[in-house]
């Protein structure tokens, strides 16, 4: 969708920051009315090309690649980010909920490293508590 199409759809011009800052298009759940609007509609801004003034919105997947050791789900970057977004939390808020640093959440979500087995078990419990369903692992 082009920026011009978005402006037509919403009936107003986008702010200058939408044309110059990739952060304007982030899918943050706090403090960004525009992100709240598309996320509440079930979409995420998936790709942004500021030069071409285009953004691609996608519905998030609800089926994830699940790996296990025995009956323990090994939480990967995709699952962790999806759980955090399901909970409507920023990385800092999610970190506080889990008792880890915000940097830890960032490193998990960017594949820098993966949670330990005990943390994966804890993430599974958190997911169950908040009703996060991630496919075949819910059996």
Backbone torsions as a table, in degrees:
resi	resn	phi	psi	omega
1	UNK	NA	132.5	179.2
2	UNK	-81.0	159.9	177.0
3	UNK	-60.2	-38.2	179.1
4	UNK	-62.1	-39.9	177.9
5	UNK	-65.2	-39.2	177.9
6	UNK	-64.0	-43.0	179.1
7	UNK	-62.0	-39.6	177.3
8	UNK	-64.2	-43.4	-178.6
9	UNK	-62.9	-43.0	-176.6
10	UNK	-91.1	-10.6	175.7
11	UNK	76.2	22.2	177.6
12	UNK	-156.3	162.1	178.1
13	UNK	-75.6	145.7	173.3
14	UNK	-72.3	150.2	177.0
15	UNK	-68.5	160.0	179.3
16	UNK	-56.1	-36.0	-178.2
17	UNK	-62.8	-26.5	178.0
18	UNK	-67.9	-28.1	-179.2
19	UNK	-89.5	-15.5	-174.0
20	UNK	-120.7	-14.3	-174.3
21	UNK	-126.6	117.2	177.5
22	UNK	-59.7	-30.5	-178.5
23	UNK	-60.6	-29.1	179.5
24	UNK	-59.0	-30.5	-176.8
25	UNK	-93.7	6.8	-178.6
26	UNK	-66.8	159.0	-178.2
27	UNK	-97.3	45.3	-179.3
28	UNK	-80.2	142.6	-173.3
29	UNK	-90.7	-10.4	-178.3
30	UNK	-121.0	133.4	171.6
31	UNK	77.3	12.1	179.5
32	UNK	-132.8	95.6	-176.7
33	UNK	-58.5	-38.5	-178.9
34	UNK	-64.5	-42.8	179.2
35	UNK	-65.8	-39.5	177.6
36	UNK	-58.8	-39.9	-178.9
37	UNK	-62.2	-50.2	-177.6
38	UNK	-75.2	-30.6	178.2
39	UNK	-70.3	-37.8	176.7
40	UNK	-66.3	-22.3	176.2
41	UNK	-86.4	0.5	176.3
42	UNK	90.2	19.1	-178.5
43	UNK	-121.8	159.2	171.9
44	UNK	-126.5	144.7	172.1
45	UNK	-74.1	111.3	-172.9
46	UNK	-93.8	-40.1	-179.2
47	UNK	-140.2	136.8	179.4
48	UNK	-129.6	127.9	175.6
49	UNK	-119.9	97.1	-177.0
50	UNK	-64.8	-36.7	-178.5
51	UNK	-65.2	-43.7	179.3
52	UNK	-85.0	-5.0	-177.0
53	UNK	53.0	56.0	179.1
54	UNK	-135.9	148.5	174.2
55	UNK	-136.7	142.5	176.1
56	UNK	-112.0	123.1	176.0
57	UNK	-100.4	140.8	177.2
58	UNK	-136.6	151.2	170.7
59	UNK	-78.7	134.0	-179.7
60	UNK	-67.6	148.2	178.3
61	UNK	-73.9	147.8	175.7
62	UNK	-114.1	9.7	175.6
63	UNK	-123.2	126.7	-172.5
64	UNK	-124.3	157.6	174.1
65	UNK	-73.8	116.0	-176.0
66	UNK	-110.5	126.7	172.1
67	UNK	-115.2	150.4	-177.8
68	UNK	-136.3	154.1	162.6
69	UNK	-118.8	110.5	-173.3
70	UNK	62.9	-124.9	179.1
71	UNK	-100.1	8.7	-179.2
72	UNK	-94.0	124.1	175.3
73	UNK	-72.9	132.2	175.3
74	UNK	-91.5	109.4	-174.9
75	UNK	-74.9	124.8	179.4
76	UNK	-109.3	178.5	-175.5
77	UNK	-58.6	-42.0	-178.9
78	UNK	-62.6	-46.0	-179.9
79	UNK	-66.0	-41.9	-177.8
80	UNK	-63.9	-46.9	180.0
81	UNK	-64.1	-40.5	179.3
82	UNK	-64.4	-40.4	177.4
83	UNK	-63.0	-47.1	179.6
84	UNK	-59.0	-45.9	-179.9
85	UNK	-66.8	-37.6	176.1
86	UNK	-58.6	-37.1	-179.6
87	UNK	-80.5	-9.4	178.8
88	UNK	69.9	33.8	-175.9
89	UNK	-113.3	148.7	169.9
90	UNK	-74.2	169.2	176.5
91	UNK	-59.5	-40.8	-179.4
92	UNK	-64.5	-42.8	179.6
93	UNK	-66.6	-41.4	178.6
94	UNK	-63.4	-42.4	178.3
95	UNK	-59.7	-44.6	179.1
96	UNK	-61.7	-40.3	178.9
97	UNK	-61.8	-37.5	-176.8
98	UNK	-90.3	-12.2	-178.7
99	UNK	78.1	32.5	177.0
100	UNK	-126.3	174.6	177.8
101	UNK	-78.6	153.3	175.6
102	UNK	-58.8	-37.6	179.4
103	UNK	-60.0	-34.3	177.8
104	UNK	-62.5	-45.7	178.3
105	UNK	-60.8	-45.8	179.1
106	UNK	-58.4	-45.0	-179.6
107	UNK	-66.2	-36.0	174.9
108	UNK	-64.5	-45.6	-175.0
109	UNK	-71.7	-20.7	-179.8
110	UNK	-104.8	16.5	177.1
111	UNK	67.3	14.3	179.8
112	UNK	-62.7	-40.2	170.4
113	UNK	-160.9	169.2	-177.5
114	UNK	-112.5	155.6	179.3
115	UNK	-64.0	151.2	174.5
116	UNK	-66.7	165.8	-178.3
117	UNK	-58.1	-42.6	179.8
118	UNK	-65.1	-36.6	178.0
119	UNK	-69.2	-37.1	176.5
120	UNK	-60.8	-40.0	177.4
121	UNK	-63.8	-40.9	178.8
122	UNK	-64.7	-43.3	178.6
123	UNK	-61.2	-36.9	176.7
124	UNK	-62.5	-42.2	177.6
125	UNK	-64.1	-42.9	177.9
126	UNK	-61.3	-45.1	179.8
127	UNK	-59.3	-42.6	178.3
128	UNK	-62.9	-42.7	-179.0
129	UNK	-61.8	-37.4	-175.4
130	UNK	-97.3	5.1	176.9
131	UNK	71.7	32.0	178.1
132	UNK	-85.9	119.0	-179.4
133	UNK	-106.7	129.2	-174.8
134	UNK	-128.1	33.5	172.3
135	UNK	97.7	-141.6	-171.3
136	UNK	-62.6	-15.8	179.8
137	UNK	-74.5	-9.0	-176.9
138	UNK	-81.9	-0.7	-174.2
139	UNK	-63.5	NA	NA
